[in-house]
Amino acid sequence: MRKLASLVALAPLLLAPSGALAASATYNVSMTGVQEVPGPGDPDGSASGTITLDDASGLVSWSFTYAGIDVPTAMHIHGPNAPAGATASPFIFLSTATTGGAGTLMGSLVHADLAQVTQILSSPDSFYVNIHNEPFLGGAISGLVGALAQAKRAQAVDRRRDLERARSRELARVGARPVQRIEVVESLDRELRVEDPEQLAQTRLLLLEPAGHP
């Protein structure tokens, strides 16, 4: 009975469409004048901070501190896929108004085009952020979004490896089971996000047990 109750509790997750899980991510961005393309940017300028995107709400938020540049007049996310040595068009316009003090750029907006937010989340390597000011109208400092996605991708690979190992351990423990039960496990792989691989292993083991198992 406890197993049946557990399966009933899992049903909404197993039946949810694959697109039901929205994506969000926070990227650390480091900007310098050297990275400004085609340049020259401000050799004394720098900024560091984060950009967070959520493709369910369209929320884009940012928090930067900057130094060595004149007062910012514009800031954009540019992309995608600028040719080497060339600029890409502004993709999302970020406000230079700040809720912080001097030397900060902090704010948020709800971007109407959710597809654009999704595009950045799916391919952050193709985008960069830059800050403009009066002395450097083309851009004073710039930094890649995708350069910050390297660690995230590595974490995703590690997590996938952990899940695959957990699944192998389960299948070795329970032996052969009906094909439809394996399909449920594979569906759980796609639909259920569990941070702890061992927790996911226990859930799958429950689903892999044959009908009528005590």
Backbone bond lengths (Angstrom), bond angles and torsions (degrees), N, CA, C in turn:
res aa  C-N    CA-C-N  psi(-1)  N-CA   C-N-CA  omega(-1)  CA-C   N-CA-C  phi
1 M - - - 1.464 - - 1.532 111.41 -
2 R 1.370 114.99 -39.44 1.465 117.70 179.24 1.522 110.56 -63.37
3 K 1.360 116.15 -37.96 1.464 119.85 -179.93 1.521 110.55 -65.68
4 L 1.338 116.22 -40.14 1.455 120.07 179.30 1.517 110.57 -63.44
5 A 1.334 116.67 -42.18 1.473 120.21 179.07 1.512 110.47 -62.93
6 S 1.355 116.60 -38.29 1.460 119.59 179.48 1.512 111.56 -65.28
7 L 1.350 115.92 -40.59 1.458 119.54 179.32 1.513 111.33 -66.35
8 V 1.349 116.75 -38.12 1.464 119.96 177.21 1.509 110.36 -62.61
9 A 1.339 116.64 -40.05 1.468 120.17 179.52 1.516 111.31 -65.09
10 L 1.346 117.55 -31.40 1.460 121.40 -179.21 1.515 113.00 -81.26
11 A 1.326 117.96 -16.15 1.461 121.71 -172.50 1.518 113.55 -53.30
12 P 1.354 120.25 -47.23 1.468 118.69 -179.31 1.512 112.49 -58.81
13 L 1.350 117.59 -33.68 1.454 119.98 179.94 1.517 110.83 -71.84
14 L 1.352 115.92 -38.86 1.460 119.11 -177.79 1.512 112.40 -72.28
15 L 1.336 116.62 -28.24 1.459 120.46 -176.85 1.515 112.64 -92.19
16 A 1.336 117.76 -10.20 1.465 120.08 -177.47 1.507 110.11 -64.94
17 P 1.355 118.76 141.11 1.463 120.84 177.86 1.507 110.85 -65.31
18 S 1.347 116.10 152.37 1.457 120.31 -175.80 1.507 112.22 -61.78
19 G 1.320 119.54 -26.52 1.460 121.70 -179.70 1.504 113.56 -82.98
20 A 1.354 117.64 2.46 1.449 119.93 -173.77 1.513 112.59 -75.07
21 L 1.342 116.82 -20.43 1.445 119.86 -177.93 1.519 109.61 -90.09
22 A 1.324 115.69 113.74 1.453 120.00 -179.12 1.524 109.58 -79.68
23 A 1.320 115.54 159.44 1.451 120.87 -179.80 1.519 109.75 -110.76
24 S 1.303 115.23 145.33 1.458 121.03 172.01 1.518 107.39 -148.09
25 A 1.317 116.34 152.93 1.458 120.22 -179.54 1.514 109.46 -157.92
26 T 1.321 114.68 152.29 1.458 122.06 174.14 1.520 107.88 -117.67
27 Y 1.325 116.45 129.38 1.452 122.17 -178.38 1.521 110.07 -115.45
28 N 1.317 116.68 134.25 1.464 121.95 172.22 1.524 108.01 -84.08
29 V 1.323 116.40 128.69 1.469 121.34 -176.94 1.519 109.30 -122.59
30 S 1.316 116.20 131.53 1.461 122.54 176.82 1.533 107.91 -119.72
31 M 1.334 116.64 118.92 1.465 121.79 -176.93 1.531 111.35 -110.60
32 T 1.323 115.64 140.94 1.459 122.46 174.46 1.519 109.00 -141.55
33 G 1.323 115.82 165.42 1.457 120.30 176.41 1.505 112.79 -69.22
34 V 1.324 117.14 -31.11 1.463 121.49 -179.45 1.523 111.16 -62.62
35 Q 1.328 116.65 -32.06 1.468 119.77 -177.66 1.524 113.03 -80.22
36 E 1.322 117.59 -9.97 1.462 120.41 -179.49 1.522 110.00 -67.63
37 V 1.332 116.54 127.64 1.470 123.02 -177.14 1.519 108.74 -120.91
38 P 1.346 120.18 136.15 1.467 125.09 -0.14 1.524 113.40 -79.98
39 G 1.326 117.50 -3.84 1.462 120.53 177.06 1.520 111.27 81.89
40 P 1.313 117.24 -179.38 1.463 123.23 1.79 1.522 111.56 -80.54
41 G 1.336 116.29 145.26 1.444 121.16 170.89 1.519 109.92 -90.51
42 D 1.305 115.66 -173.15 1.460 120.81 179.15 1.530 108.56 -78.90
43 P 1.338 118.97 114.11 1.467 120.70 -175.84 1.528 112.90 -66.54
44 D 1.332 116.45 -19.96 1.465 119.73 -179.12 1.529 112.93 -93.84
45 G 1.336 116.53 -6.42 1.454 120.07 -171.22 1.513 114.34 -88.42
46 S 1.322 114.97 152.49 1.461 121.33 175.50 1.521 109.37 -159.97
47 A 1.300 115.97 158.28 1.468 122.08 174.76 1.518 107.85 -157.11
48 S 1.306 115.55 150.86 1.463 120.38 175.44 1.519 108.96 -145.54
49 G 1.325 115.34 150.19 1.456 119.09 -179.62 1.507 111.15 167.78
50 T 1.318 115.63 -157.15 1.464 121.19 -175.07 1.520 111.27 -133.83
51 I 1.326 114.23 152.77 1.465 122.41 169.30 1.523 106.86 -127.15
52 T 1.334 116.09 131.51 1.456 122.05 178.45 1.521 109.03 -118.02
53 L 1.330 116.16 133.72 1.461 121.84 179.84 1.519 109.53 -127.27
54 D 1.337 115.70 143.00 1.465 122.17 178.12 1.517 107.62 -135.90
55 D 1.342 116.84 117.30 1.466 118.78 -174.87 1.525 112.99 -85.59
56 A 1.330 117.89 -0.53 1.464 119.46 173.64 1.519 110.87 -83.20
57 S 1.325 115.92 -44.32 1.464 120.93 -177.68 1.517 112.69 -98.69
58 G 1.344 117.17 -17.65 1.456 120.52 -173.40 1.511 112.24 79.53
59 L 1.331 117.38 8.61 1.461 120.27 -177.73 1.525 110.57 -72.22
60 V 1.326 115.05 128.60 1.457 122.56 173.51 1.524 106.59 -122.95
61 S 1.308 117.70 121.12 1.460 120.60 179.80 1.520 109.29 -129.16
62 W 1.320 115.84 154.50 1.453 120.27 -176.47 1.525 110.12 -148.53
63 S 1.329 115.17 155.66 1.457 122.40 177.25 1.523 108.02 -151.05
64 F 1.333 116.56 111.85 1.457 122.03 -178.02 1.522 110.96 -129.88
65 T 1.298 115.51 149.13 1.465 121.63 164.85 1.528 106.89 -116.15
66 Y 1.339 116.61 140.92 1.460 119.93 -178.08 1.525 109.89 -132.71
67 A 1.329 114.46 160.58 1.470 120.46 -179.50 1.512 108.63 -153.55
68 G 1.336 115.97 153.52 1.458 121.61 173.44 1.507 115.36 76.72
69 I 1.344 118.44 14.40 1.461 121.29 178.01 1.525 109.66 -132.17
70 D 1.344 115.21 159.72 1.455 120.30 173.88 1.528 110.07 -69.53
71 V 1.319 115.96 171.03 1.462 121.42 -176.90 1.528 110.27 -56.34
72 P 1.336 118.42 127.09 1.467 121.06 179.82 1.528 111.52 -63.60
73 T 1.321 114.96 141.04 1.471 120.68 176.37 1.531 111.98 -113.39
74 A 1.330 117.98 -17.25 1.461 121.16 179.16 1.516 108.82 -160.78
75 M 1.328 115.08 153.03 1.468 121.10 176.10 1.523 107.50 -147.96
76 H 1.332 116.36 136.45 1.466 121.07 -177.15 1.514 111.40 -139.58
77 I 1.329 115.00 156.39 1.461 121.77 159.29 1.523 106.06 -95.13
78 H 1.333 116.42 122.85 1.468 121.75 -179.19 1.526 109.92 -106.19
79 G 1.334 115.34 152.76 1.450 120.52 175.88 1.518 109.43 148.02
80 P 1.313 116.07 -174.07 1.481 125.87 -3.91 1.516 111.96 -93.38
81 N 1.328 114.03 164.63 1.467 122.90 167.39 1.523 113.70 53.53
82 A 1.325 116.52 60.92 1.461 119.41 173.51 1.522 109.46 -70.98
83 P 1.332 117.96 137.29 1.468 119.31 175.18 1.522 110.09 -61.72
84 A 1.317 116.31 154.58 1.466 120.14 178.98 1.525 110.36 -57.42
85 G 1.324 116.19 131.37 1.452 121.42 178.92 1.504 114.46 78.59
86 A 1.324 118.73 7.65 1.466 122.03 -178.67 1.520 109.64 -128.09
87 T 1.326 115.20 163.00 1.454 120.20 178.45 1.525 110.34 -94.77
88 A 1.308 115.03 153.55 1.460 120.91 171.17 1.524 107.76 -103.32
89 S 1.313 115.73 158.26 1.463 119.81 -178.47 1.526 110.35 -69.21
90 P 1.355 117.01 153.20 1.466 119.04 173.13 1.524 110.19 -57.52
91 F 1.320 116.18 132.39 1.458 122.41 -177.82 1.523 110.76 -103.00
92 I 1.318 116.49 -45.61 1.460 122.55 174.80 1.524 108.01 -135.03
93 F 1.329 116.36 128.23 1.459 122.23 179.94 1.527 108.97 -86.27
94 L 1.324 116.77 123.52 1.456 122.84 178.02 1.531 109.02 -105.70
95 S 1.292 116.41 138.99 1.464 120.69 -177.93 1.530 110.90 -75.09
96 T 1.343 116.01 145.13 1.467 120.22 174.38 1.524 111.52 -93.40
97 A 1.338 117.77 -0.63 1.463 119.46 170.68 1.526 107.29 -65.45
98 T 1.317 117.46 146.22 1.454 119.82 -175.64 1.512 111.56 -131.96
99 T 1.318 115.05 144.38 1.456 119.83 174.05 1.523 110.93 -92.96
100 G 1.331 116.08 -1.24 1.459 121.04 176.55 1.520 110.94 -99.34
101 G 1.307 115.96 -164.54 1.459 120.69 -179.47 1.510 112.08 -92.99
102 A 1.349 115.56 -164.18 1.459 121.38 179.66 1.523 109.95 -60.48
103 G 1.322 114.95 142.26 1.451 119.79 179.27 1.517 113.98 80.60
104 T 1.336 116.83 13.13 1.469 119.75 178.73 1.519 110.31 -125.94
105 L 1.299 114.74 154.35 1.464 123.32 169.98 1.523 105.94 -131.40
106 M 1.319 116.09 105.92 1.462 121.28 -177.06 1.514 108.48 -134.13
107 G 1.334 116.53 131.78 1.451 119.28 179.79 1.513 111.42 179.89
108 S 1.318 115.16 -175.17 1.464 120.85 178.38 1.514 108.93 -158.85
109 L 1.314 115.84 161.42 1.457 122.12 175.43 1.522 108.21 -152.80
110 V 1.310 115.22 159.06 1.466 120.91 172.65 1.521 106.74 -103.48
111 H 1.324 115.48 110.26 1.462 120.95 -175.96 1.523 109.38 -82.35
112 A 1.316 116.25 127.80 1.466 120.85 -173.57 1.524 112.74 -68.08
113 D 1.332 117.16 -30.92 1.464 120.97 -175.45 1.526 109.01 -93.43
114 L 1.333 116.22 93.23 1.463 120.11 -178.15 1.525 111.73 -63.98
115 A 1.321 116.85 -28.78 1.466 120.24 -179.44 1.529 110.45 -63.12
116 Q 1.331 117.01 -34.64 1.462 119.74 178.52 1.527 110.85 -67.95
117 V 1.321 116.49 -40.82 1.466 120.01 177.60 1.525 109.78 -62.37
118 T 1.328 116.39 -44.01 1.465 120.96 178.69 1.515 110.90 -61.75
119 Q 1.323 116.83 -37.94 1.462 120.61 -179.02 1.528 111.13 -63.19
120 I 1.335 116.98 -41.21 1.460 120.05 177.62 1.519 110.40 -65.18
121 L 1.328 116.61 -44.08 1.463 120.56 -178.87 1.524 111.66 -63.28
122 S 1.321 116.98 -34.34 1.456 120.31 -177.28 1.527 112.64 -82.32
123 S 1.341 117.10 -19.77 1.461 119.68 -178.33 1.529 110.72 -147.76
124 P 1.334 117.59 64.35 1.469 119.59 -176.02 1.523 113.33 -63.60
125 D 1.338 117.01 -23.83 1.465 119.91 178.96 1.517 112.64 -61.77
126 S 1.329 117.17 -18.47 1.465 121.02 -174.73 1.528 113.11 -90.82
127 F 1.340 117.48 5.14 1.464 120.14 -173.09 1.527 111.69 -130.15
128 Y 1.332 114.89 153.52 1.465 120.25 174.67 1.525 108.95 -141.18
129 V 1.311 115.23 162.46 1.467 122.55 179.18 1.515 107.83 -116.04
130 N 1.335 116.91 139.64 1.465 117.91 171.73 1.522 111.92 -142.23
131 I 1.322 113.58 160.64 1.467 123.02 -179.30 1.522 108.30 -118.16
132 H 1.326 116.23 133.06 1.465 122.69 179.05 1.529 109.47 -109.43
133 N 1.341 115.94 154.77 1.465 120.93 170.58 1.534 108.28 -151.32
134 E 1.313 116.46 -179.43 1.472 120.34 -174.76 1.526 113.21 -61.35
135 P 1.338 120.11 -45.16 1.467 118.31 179.27 1.533 113.27 -68.53
136 F 1.341 116.68 -24.81 1.467 120.73 -177.68 1.525 108.36 -129.30
137 L 1.327 114.51 78.47 1.462 119.33 -175.83 1.520 112.04 -65.47
138 G 1.330 117.14 -30.21 1.454 120.37 179.09 1.514 113.30 -80.10
139 G 1.311 117.11 -11.34 1.459 122.04 -179.87 1.513 111.23 135.46
140 A 1.329 115.98 125.51 1.462 120.91 -179.99 1.515 112.09 -87.98
141 I 1.328 116.17 -44.36 1.457 121.34 -179.96 1.532 108.89 -141.95
142 S 1.324 115.08 155.66 1.461 119.85 -174.69 1.521 109.17 -150.44
143 G 1.341 116.07 154.25 1.460 120.61 176.32 1.506 111.01 -155.10
144 L 1.314 115.85 144.17 1.465 121.81 -178.79 1.520 111.21 -76.20
145 V 1.330 114.64 141.09 1.465 120.22 170.42 1.522 109.23 -78.74
146 G 1.334 116.27 -42.30 1.458 120.57 -174.36 1.509 114.14 -65.25
147 A 1.318 117.78 -28.23 1.454 119.72 178.91 1.519 110.44 -60.95
148 L 1.324 116.12 -25.56 1.448 121.06 -179.11 1.506 111.83 -86.75
149 A 1.343 116.66 -8.65 1.468 120.31 -177.91 1.522 111.68 -87.17
150 Q 1.341 117.64 -8.27 1.456 119.68 -177.46 1.523 111.73 -60.14
151 A 1.321 117.18 -47.61 1.465 120.63 -179.34 1.515 110.74 -64.30
152 K 1.331 115.90 -38.31 1.461 119.44 -179.89 1.524 110.37 -63.45
153 R 1.335 116.81 -42.83 1.455 119.76 179.45 1.526 110.72 -63.54
154 A 1.341 116.10 -40.44 1.461 119.54 178.99 1.522 110.87 -62.47
155 Q 1.336 116.30 -40.00 1.464 119.87 177.45 1.522 110.93 -63.57
156 A 1.333 116.61 -39.68 1.461 120.23 179.97 1.526 110.86 -64.74
157 V 1.333 116.82 -39.86 1.459 120.64 178.28 1.524 110.11 -64.15
158 D 1.344 116.37 -43.72 1.461 120.30 179.44 1.521 110.83 -62.42
159 R 1.331 116.33 -41.82 1.462 119.95 -178.96 1.528 110.75 -65.42
160 R 1.338 116.18 -41.89 1.462 119.54 178.78 1.530 110.50 -62.29
161 R 1.338 116.74 -39.56 1.461 120.26 178.81 1.525 110.66 -63.39
162 D 1.343 116.10 -40.78 1.468 119.60 178.02 1.529 111.22 -62.25
163 L 1.337 116.14 -41.83 1.458 119.87 -179.73 1.529 111.33 -65.45
164 E 1.320 115.80 -39.82 1.459 118.95 179.51 1.531 111.10 -65.66
165 R 1.325 116.51 -39.02 1.462 119.70 177.36 1.521 110.62 -64.86
166 A 1.345 116.61 -41.65 1.463 120.24 179.30 1.523 110.25 -62.15
167 R 1.326 116.17 -41.72 1.466 119.87 -179.87 1.523 110.84 -64.91
168 S 1.322 117.34 -40.38 1.458 120.77 179.50 1.520 111.00 -63.64
169 R 1.334 115.73 -39.48 1.461 118.97 179.05 1.524 111.32 -63.53
170 E 1.352 115.88 -41.11 1.473 118.96 179.94 1.509 111.80 -62.59
171 L 1.352 114.24 -48.94 1.461 118.77 -176.07 1.522 110.61 -62.76
172 A 1.337 116.68 -34.93 1.456 119.86 177.66 1.528 110.71 -67.03
173 R 1.303 116.73 -33.95 1.465 120.81 -177.28 1.529 112.04 -76.49
174 V 1.328 117.26 -39.85 1.467 118.62 -173.29 1.522 112.96 -95.44
175 G 1.321 117.94 -12.92 1.454 119.58 179.05 1.516 111.91 73.73
176 A 1.363 115.16 -163.52 1.469 120.69 -177.05 1.525 110.22 -69.97
177 R 1.321 115.32 139.23 1.454 121.48 178.37 1.528 108.37 -138.90
178 P 1.337 117.87 165.14 1.471 119.56 -179.81 1.518 112.18 -54.13
179 V 1.331 114.68 144.80 1.460 120.76 -176.21 1.518 111.37 -57.08
180 Q 1.344 117.12 -38.81 1.456 118.80 -176.62 1.527 111.79 -63.38
181 R 1.325 117.54 -27.84 1.454 119.26 178.12 1.530 110.26 -71.80
182 I 1.315 116.89 -36.65 1.463 120.06 175.06 1.528 109.78 -63.06
183 E 1.337 116.85 -38.84 1.460 120.12 178.92 1.513 110.69 -62.40
184 V 1.327 117.48 -37.93 1.461 120.30 177.23 1.519 110.26 -63.25
185 V 1.325 117.32 -41.51 1.458 121.28 178.79 1.521 110.57 -62.26
186 E 1.341 115.98 -43.72 1.466 119.05 179.57 1.523 110.90 -65.54
187 S 1.324 116.84 -35.19 1.459 120.36 175.68 1.521 109.99 -64.07
188 L 1.325 116.29 -39.77 1.461 120.62 178.72 1.522 110.15 -63.22
189 D 1.342 116.44 -38.42 1.462 120.69 175.37 1.521 110.99 -52.71
190 R 1.350 115.73 -44.30 1.463 119.67 -174.06 1.516 112.24 -78.99
191 E 1.324 117.37 -36.29 1.456 120.57 -168.20 1.526 115.07 -95.99
192 L 1.336 117.27 -29.21 1.456 120.08 -170.16 1.516 110.23 -104.98
193 R 1.324 116.37 121.77 1.451 121.65 177.43 1.527 108.26 -98.36
194 V 1.320 116.85 110.47 1.457 121.97 179.13 1.519 107.27 -123.96
195 E 1.333 116.79 125.94 1.455 120.11 -176.62 1.536 111.40 -71.23
196 D 1.328 117.66 -31.52 1.452 121.67 -176.55 1.524 109.83 -95.94
197 P 1.334 119.04 110.63 1.469 119.95 -178.78 1.519 112.86 -59.33
198 E 1.335 117.75 -33.31 1.460 119.47 179.96 1.518 111.23 -66.50
199 Q 1.342 116.22 -35.73 1.463 119.01 176.67 1.517 110.39 -64.31
200 L 1.331 116.22 -41.94 1.456 120.28 177.62 1.529 110.70 -63.81
201 A 1.339 116.35 -37.78 1.463 120.31 178.74 1.522 110.59 -61.64
202 Q 1.326 117.28 -42.38 1.457 120.14 -179.95 1.526 111.26 -65.73
203 T 1.329 116.80 -39.38 1.459 120.43 179.20 1.515 110.95 -64.91
204 R 1.328 116.70 -42.93 1.451 120.01 179.10 1.525 110.96 -64.96
205 L 1.348 116.04 -39.04 1.457 119.57 -179.76 1.517 110.27 -59.18
206 L 1.316 117.35 -40.25 1.460 121.88 176.60 1.523 110.68 -58.29
207 L 1.330 116.38 -44.47 1.453 120.56 -177.68 1.522 112.54 -71.85
208 L 1.338 116.51 -27.05 1.457 120.28 -177.16 1.527 112.83 -81.51
209 E 1.336 116.96 -16.10 1.461 118.77 -179.12 1.528 110.15 -64.41
210 P 1.307 117.58 138.95 1.471 120.50 -178.13 1.512 111.33 -66.77
211 A 1.349 115.54 154.64 1.456 120.32 177.63 1.515 109.67 -59.54
212 G 1.341 115.72 139.33 1.452 120.71 178.92 1.507 113.92 81.86
213 H 1.356 117.88 2.40 1.460 120.58 177.90 1.517 109.04 -66.86
214 P 1.333 119.31 132.51 1.470 120.53 -176.72 1.507 111.70 -66.78
